[in-house]
Amino acid sequence: MVPRHPPTVVALFVVVTLVVTGPLIGVDAVKTQPTTIGDGTASVSSVDVPTTEIRITDGRFGADVAYLRVPDASVTVDAVSGRPRLLYQVSVPALDVSLEDERILSAGQTGTYRLAPGDKGLALSLPDQDAYNGSVQIRVQSFETDQTIVTENVTVRVER
């Protein structure tokens, strides 16, 4: 059966949705994550960072770019107070490159989080080196604390 007045049905649906999610009834239609860091701390029980997988490879499909490939990190958080952030940072100073990903947590928010800084395109005219020195850090930060969970020097291999 085809409704006889589709614009009326759509308009009615929009109005009902606005009323239900508006300030009168107050149903939260979208669960938002906090976007700013605050005070607080987090307790981390385990971290998995495959640092041996950080490498530089040629671009795919004939692209004239090399890429710094950074694997995802997995961080298990047991307790959170306040609103701290988890920060995963990989830097290669000789290439003037720093990649990072962060997750802002809220009090009581526990579980395993995946941090993925992604890949970074580099000039293909890199110096002819087989490897670069880099560093990996995972930290818990807030206005009251800056706790380093993992800090590791890494060798970033160039795969050509």
C-alpha positions in Angstrom: 0.0 0.0 0.0 1.4 3.4 -1.0 0.7 6.3 1.3 -1.4 9.0 -0.3 0.5 11.9 1.3 4.2 11.1 1.6 5.3 14.7 2.3 2.8 15.0 5.2 4.1 11.7 6.7 7.7 12.8 6.4 6.9 16.2 7.9 5.0 14.6 10.8 7.9 12.3 11.5 10.4 15.2 11.6 8.2 17.2 13.9 7.7 14.2 16.3 11.4 13.5 16.3 12.2 17.2 17.1 9.7 17.3 19.9 10.9 14.1 21.5 14.6 15.0 21.3 14.0 18.7 22.2 14.2 20.4 25.6 10.6 19.6 26.6 11.0 15.8 26.7 14.8 15.7 26.7 15.5 12.3 25.1 19.2 12.2 24.1 19.2 11.1 20.4 22.9 11.3 20.0 25.4 10.0 22.6 28.3 12.4 22.3 31.8 11.7 23.5 33.6 14.4 25.4 35.9 16.5 23.2 38.0 18.3 25.7 40.5 17.0 28.2 39.9 17.7 31.9 41.3 16.6 35.3 41.5 13.0 36.2 43.5 9.8 35.6 43.2 6.3 34.2 44.6 2.9 35.2 46.0 0.9 32.3 46.4 -2.8 32.7 47.8 -3.8 29.3 49.1 -2.3 26.1 49.7 -4.0 22.8 51.8 -2.0 20.3 53.5 -4.0 17.5 56.5 -1.7 17.2 58.3 -4.0 14.8 55.6 -3.3 12.2 56.4 0.4 12.0 58.0 0.8 8.6 58.4 2.9 5.5 57.1 1.5 2.2 56.7 2.7 -1.3 53.3 4.0 -2.3 50.8 1.6 -4.0 49.7 1.7 -7.6 52.7 3.7 -8.9 52.2 6.6 -6.5 55.3 8.8 -6.2 55.1 8.8 -2.5 56.6 6.7 0.3 54.5 6.0 3.4 55.3 5.8 7.1 53.1 2.8 8.1 52.1 2.8 11.8 50.1 -0.1 13.3 47.2 0.4 15.7 47.8 0.2 19.4 45.4 -1.6 21.8 45.1 -0.2 25.3 43.1 -1.8 28.1 41.8 0.6 30.7 40.6 -0.7 34.1 39.6 2.5 35.9 39.0 6.1 34.9 38.4 9.2 37.1 37.6 12.6 35.6 38.3 13.2 31.9 41.8 12.2 30.9 43.0 11.3 27.5 45.0 8.3 26.1 47.6 9.5 23.7 49.5 7.3 21.2 52.4 9.1 19.5 55.0 7.8 17.0 57.7 10.2 15.9 60.6 9.9 13.4 62.8 13.1 14.1 65.1 12.6 11.0 62.0 12.9 8.8 60.3 15.6 10.9 57.2 13.4 11.2 55.0 12.8 14.2 51.8 10.9 14.1 49.3 10.6 16.9 45.8 9.5 17.9 44.0 10.2 21.1 40.9 9.0 23.0 39.3 11.2 25.6 37.8 9.1 28.4 35.1 9.8 30.9 34.8 8.7 34.5 33.8 5.0 34.7 34.6 4.3 31.1 36.7 1.1 31.0 37.5 -1.4 28.3 39.9 -1.9 25.5 40.6 1.0 23.1 42.1 0.9 19.7 44.3 3.9 18.9 45.1 4.3 15.2 47.2 7.2 14.0 47.1 6.1 10.4 49.8 6.4 7.8 51.7 9.4 6.6 52.8 10.2 3.0 56.4 11.2 2.7 58.5 12.6 -0.2 59.7 9.8 -2.3 63.2 11.4 -2.4 64.1 10.2 1.0 67.8 9.9 1.8 69.1 6.5 0.8 68.9 4.9 4.2 67.8 1.4 5.2 66.3 2.6 8.6 65.5 5.6 10.8 65.4 6.0 14.5 62.0 6.7 16.0 60.1 6.6 19.2 56.7 5.4 20.5 54.9 6.7 23.5 51.6 5.9 25.1 50.5 8.3 27.8 47.6 9.2 30.0 47.3 12.9 30.2 45.0 15.4 32.0 45.4 18.8 33.6 46.6 17.2 36.8 48.8 14.3 35.5 51.0 13.2 32.6 51.7 9.5 33.0 53.9 7.7 30.5 52.6 4.1 30.1 55.0 3.0 27.2 58.1 4.7 25.9 60.2 2.8 23.4 62.9 3.7 20.9 62.2 1.9 17.6 64.0 1.3 14.3 61.8 2.2 11.4 62.8 0.0 8.4 62.7 1.2 4.9 61.2 -1.5 2.6 61.7 -0.8 -1.1 
